[in-house]
């Protein structure tokens, strides 16, 4: 039976795997499809994927150096950022997660929200939030792709287990 740190690492790896597959699917969209407004909080495929990429703020909080802004539109709202920079961020998460232990996952992380409100959260909860947050928004993007007549990639956790953990 895997340890909880192993499970958390697997879920972070799942997030990287699923996000990569979805960015690859988005890369075949034309500019109109990429920016088609679906009247959701992040509006379109690109905005929703950039919102998930902004989970880098959580890694910054954990490491004690969060980015100054959640999203910098003129820098972040580019598919090239997702294809070039997001894999490097996933690699940073993986390197960081390689050091997780039973003790470290229970450590409380103090941070401020983007509105400046202070919070203290156990590390394991932050990791599960990052994974769950990404899953939610990738599901939205999958729906956007279907609405435009495209078949989204399978992002099921079971598929990840079958493909990546063999």
C-alpha positions in Angstrom: 0.0 0.0 0.0 1.4 3.4 -0.9 2.1 6.0 1.7 0.2 9.3 1.8 3.2 11.2 0.4 3.3 8.7 -2.5 -0.4 9.3 -3.2 0.0 13.0 -3.1 3.0 12.8 -5.5 0.9 10.6 -7.8 -1.9 13.1 -7.8 0.5 16.0 -8.6 1.8 13.8 -11.5 -1.7 13.2 -12.6 -2.3 17.0 -12.7 0.8 17.5 -14.9 -0.2 14.6 -17.2 -3.8 15.8 -17.6 -2.9 19.5 -18.1 -0.3 18.6 -20.7 -2.8 16.5 -22.6 -5.3 19.3 -22.6 -2.8 22.0 -23.7 -1.9 19.7 -26.5 -5.6 19.5 -27.5 -6.0 23.3 -27.2 -2.9 23.8 -29.5 -4.9 22.7 -32.5 -7.6 25.3 -32.0 -7.7 28.4 -34.2 -7.6 31.8 -32.5 -11.4 32.2 -32.6 -12.0 28.9 -30.9 -9.3 29.5 -28.3 -10.9 32.8 -27.4 -14.6 31.9 -27.8 -16.5 33.2 -24.8 -18.5 30.6 -23.0 -19.7 33.1 -20.4 -17.8 31.4 -17.5 -15.6 33.1 -15.0 -12.5 32.6 -17.1 -14.5 33.0 -20.4 -12.7 30.7 -22.8 -10.3 27.8 -23.4 -7.2 30.0 -23.0 -8.4 31.9 -20.0 -9.4 28.8 -18.2 -6.1 27.0 -18.8 -4.2 30.1 -17.7 -6.3 30.1 -14.6 -5.1 26.6 -13.8 -1.5 27.5 -14.7 -1.8 30.2 -12.0 -1.7 27.4 -9.5 2.0 28.4 -9.5 0.9 30.8 -6.8 0.4 27.8 -4.5 3.9 26.5 -5.1 5.2 30.0 -4.4 3.2 30.1 -1.2 4.5 26.7 -0.1 8.1 27.8 -0.9 7.6 31.1 0.7 7.9 33.3 -2.4 4.5 33.7 -4.0 4.2 35.7 -7.3 3.1 39.3 -6.8 0.1 38.7 -9.1 -2.3 35.8 -9.7 -2.3 36.4 -13.5 -0.5 39.0 -15.5 -2.7 39.2 -18.6 -0.1 40.6 -21.1 2.4 37.9 -20.0 0.2 34.9 -19.2 -2.6 35.0 -21.7 -0.6 33.2 -24.4 -0.8 29.6 -25.5 2.9 29.7 -25.9 3.3 30.3 -22.1 1.2 27.2 -21.5 3.2 25.0 -23.9 6.6 26.3 -22.9 6.4 27.4 -19.2 3.8 25.1 -17.7 5.8 21.9 -18.2 8.7 23.6 -16.3 6.3 24.5 -13.5 5.1 20.9 -13.3 8.7 19.8 -13.1 9.3 22.1 -10.2 6.2 20.6 -8.4 7.6 17.1 -9.0 11.0 18.0 -7.7 9.5 19.6 -4.6 7.1 16.7 -4.1 10.0 14.2 -4.2 10.9 15.4 -0.8 7.5 14.9 0.9 7.4 12.8 4.0 4.7 11.8 6.5 5.8 14.6 8.8 6.2 17.3 6.1 2.7 16.8 4.6 1.2 17.8 8.0 3.1 21.0 8.2 1.0 24.2 8.4 1.6 26.7 5.6 0.9 30.4 6.4 0.1 32.6 3.5 -2.1 35.4 2.3 -4.8 35.2 -0.3 -4.7 37.3 -3.4 -6.9 39.8 -1.4 -4.4 39.9 1.4 -6.4 37.7 3.9 -4.1 35.5 6.1 -4.6 31.8 6.2 -2.9 28.7 7.7 -3.5 25.4 5.9 -1.9 21.9 6.2 0.3 21.1 3.3 -1.6 18.0 2.3 -4.8 20.1 1.9 -3.1 22.5 -0.3 -1.8 19.7 -2.6 -5.3 18.2 -2.8 -6.7 21.6 -3.6 -4.3 22.1 -6.4 -5.2 18.8 -7.9 -8.9 19.3 -7.4 -8.9 22.8 -8.7 -7.1 21.7 -11.9 -9.5 18.8 -12.4 -12.5 21.1 -12.2 -11.2 23.6 -14.7 -9.9 21.0 -17.1 -13.4 19.6 -17.1 -14.7 23.0 -18.1 -12.2 23.1 -21.0 -13.2 19.6 -22.1 -16.8 20.8 -22.2 -15.7 23.8 -24.3 -13.9 21.6 -26.7 -17.0 19.4 -27.1 -19.2 22.4 -27.6 -17.0 23.4 -30.5 -17.1 20.0 -32.1 -13.7 18.7 -30.9 -13.2 15.5 -29.0 -11.2 16.3 -25.8 -8.6 13.8 -24.6 -9.5 11.4 -21.9 -8.3 12.9 -18.6 -9.6 10.2 -16.3 -7.5 9.4 -13.2 -8.0 5.7 -14.0 -6.5 6.3 -17.5 -3.5 8.0 -15.8 -3.0 5.1 -13.5 -3.1 2.7 -16.5 -0.8 4.8 -18.6 1.6 6.5 -16.3 2.0 4.2 -13.3 3.0 1.0 -15.1 
